[in-house]
Amino acid sequence: MKKILMLLISPVIAGSVYSAEDWSKKPQSYVFLQNEEPQYENNNSERVDFFELSKQQEQDRIAQREVNVAKMYESRANTSNMSPFERSQYLLKNNDTYALNAHESEQQLKSLQKARNRGVISERDYQQKMIKQNQMPLEQKNNQLKYSVPVGE
């Protein structure tokens, strides 16, 4: 078994060594000969102000937050008189995943509260489900898109 394995491996090793030697003997290509100067050098005399860059990024983040808040208020105004089903369809149509996930968690909270008030679940079960729902990290809640059909109120 070892002999067969050695017979199979030795041509692979010999071939790779031969090809490596053959490659190193080849003349340099036209691209390498044409670009004599190293690529990593920066001939630009312009200085970069990292403080200004970070300030600009922060301003961009603030502007994006303002746009998101305006979009959220517009979405709420557009969906204020809609049924839960119509609201979810509107949010799906407009690709507003953040508002859709917020709408879904709001429905889940209302459903849990109704079940507790009717006596369907105990106070202990209610507390456990609330903790379980709130344990999901906020970022994960925002990135998930779950499709659900509301059951009416």
N, C-alpha and C positions, 0 to 999 in steps of 0.2 A: 504494500500500500504506500509506504514511504517512497519507494523507488518511482512509482507511477506519479506521485505528487511532485517529486523532484524533477521528473522529466517534463511535466507540464509547466512548472514554474520557471525553470531555467531558460527556456526560449523567451519568455516574457521579460525577464530581467535583462538578458543579453540584448534583446531588441530595443528596450528602452535606453540602455547604456549606449548602444550604437547610434540611435537617433539623437541622443543628447550630444554626442561628439560631432555628429554630422551637422547639427544645428549650429554649434559653436564655431565651426569652420566656415560657415556661410558669410559672405560679405554683408556689410551693413546695408540696409535698404535705403532707398532714395529719401524716404521721410526722415530717417535719422541723420542722413548726411546733410539734408537741407536745413534742418533746425539744429544748428550748432550750439546755440545758447540754451541754458536750462529753462524749463517751463515755470519753475517756481519763483523766479525773480520778478519783482514788481517794479517796473520802470516808472510807474506813476508817482509823481511828487505830491499828489493830493493826500492830505491827512484825513483820517476817519475819526469823527467825533462820536464815540460810543454813547456819551451822555445824551447828545442830541437824538441819536437813533432810539435810545430807550424811551426818551420823552415822547418822540413821535409814535412809537408803538403803544405807549400808554394812552395817548390821545386817540389813536385808532380804536383801541379797546373800549374806551369810554363812548366814542361815537357809535360803535357797534352795539353796546348795551342800550344806548338811547333808541337806536333803531328797533332793537328787539322789544323794548318796553312799548314803543309806539305801535308796533305790530300786534303785541298782545292786547293792548287797549282797543285797537281797531277790531281785532277778532272778537273780543268780548261784546263790543257794541253791535257787531253784525249778527252775533248769535244769541243776543239777549232774549228774544221772544221765540226761540226755536225749541222744539221738543228735544230730548236727549238724543234720539236717533238722528234727527235732522242736523243737530249740532255735530255729532260724530261724522256724519257724511260730509258736512261742510269742511270740517277740519281735515278729513282725508283728501278731499278734492284739492284743497289749498296746500297740501303737504306741510301742515303745521304740526309736526310731531310733538313738540314741547307742549303745546296747548292740548293736543289729543291725549297725551299721557297724564297731564294734570286733570283733564276731564274724566279720564278713566279712574284715577285714584280718588277723585271726589265722589264718583258713583260708588266705588267700593266702600268708602267711609260711610256714605249715606245708607248703603245696604247693611253694613254692620250695625249701625245705630238703630235702624228699624228692627233688625232681628233681635237686638238686645231689648228694645222697648216692648216688643211683642212677647218676649219671654222664650223665643226660639233657642237662643244660646244663653249660657250663663254669663255672669259678670266676669268670671275667671277666663272663660273662653274668649270673651270679647277683648279683655286686656291682652291676652296672648296673641290674638290676631292683629291687634293694633300694633303691638311691639314688633311682630313679624313683618308687617307692612312698612313700618318706619325704619327697619334695620337696613333695607336696601339703600346703598349709597346714592346720594343725589345725582351724581354724574351718571351712574348706571340707569337711574330712572329716566334721565333725559335722553340717553342714547337708545333706549329700547323703544321699539314701535310694536305695540300689541294691538291686534284687531279684535274688537269685541262689539257685540251688538247689545245695547242697553235693553233691559227688560222693562221698561215703563216704571212709573212711580206710583 
